[in-house]
Amino acid sequence: MKTPAILLVLLTLLAPRLLAAPSPSPVNQVFQFMQAGTCTAWSDGQPSKATSYLWIPENCKRVRGLLILCTNVPEHRLVGHPAIRAVCAANDLAIVWSTPSFMNFKRTEPGKKKMSEEWDTSVAFLQQQLDALAQTSGYAEIANVPWLPIGESGHLIMVDALVETKPERCIAGVWLKNNHLPPKNRTVPALVVFGTAQEWTQEKTDIRTKWNDVAKTYAGILNQRAKNPDWPLSYVLDGHSGHFDCSERLTSYLAHYIDSAAKARLSADASPTLRPVALSSGYVADLAAPAASRNPPRPPPPPRPPPSLGSLTAPPPPSRKPSPPSTGRPTPSSPFSSTPTARSSPTTSTAS
């Protein structure tokens, strides 16, 4: 007889949290415009088809940028999530969701090029879709505003294609769930989210404890930071999450990143020229990962002054005052070089 009472207590305790979560709504799945197209420029000579759906915030007078997403599980959630659409509306960002995708994964003819060798074709197909959407929507700027591509699993290479082919047009790039960095580009702001419990190897490893085996992965990220100190790289270990998971917490984090990236990068005059990110104005924080050192958030090291004329070596770096003690969450001016401090769950992040 005690069980119903216990359940009632649990439901009472959980109710505020359940009610606080954003609720999906059919309204959030509305896309006002659609464009279907065919590309015949692939190396195997076979055509591929794509359909792109465009959502523009209701009160937007001029679009300043585009979120670009394609066919995959988290993308289906993100394109209509209230938190994502709210930050898009606040920054005059539209959303383009391409399904079927403008990326061509069905090239089967012998002698076909690798996908990376057809990035130009992929981007040209996307541009064809955007040109048509610009005309049908009446928002001519859709054809040339900056992009913020977001991709998961196979569509990680969609983000690669846009960032590597048109870096000057990318507000940032977001790579979800795999420990996947852009192949070459080390200038476009990047957010990489690594889900530590990928399902594919569960017959070989215990995915429940995979969270404890990320030391090598994290060492590789620190190595990238050392090699590319000016690259705005943010990294998230989404602890215990699988390949297709996209929790409310992660969605909220992505919304915050999109909002911060738009504010940091988009020009004040609505031109397509993007502003650079100054890492010196933000903070560096260590990842709260197993076996990793954890220091309080701190300013990055100051840049070395240039060598004086006639000198072959640069003078020593200026002295730096000790970092102030951590007060929890800092309020940095650059989102790409900041992070919340360690949280109670294994979902943690770092930025450089």
VENJOZI-V62973 format. One line per field, one symbol per residue. phi: phi as a letter, one per 40 degrees, with the letter a starting at -180 (. if undefined). Layout:
# VENJOZI-V62973
phi: ???
This chain:
# VENJOZI-V62973
phi: .cddccccccccccddcccccccdadccbcbcbbbbabbbccccgccbbabbbbbbddbccacbabcbbbcacccdcccbcdccccccccbfbcbbbbaccccbcbcbcdgcccdccbddcccccccdcccccccccgcccdcbccbbcbabfdcdcccddccccbccbcdabbbbgbcbbddbcbbcdbbbbbccbcccbccbbcccbddcbbcccccccccccccbccccbbbbccdgcccbcaccccdccccccdccccccbccccgccccccbccccbbbbcccbdgbcbbcdaccdccccccccgbcbccccccbcdccccbhccbccbccbaaccdbccccbaaab
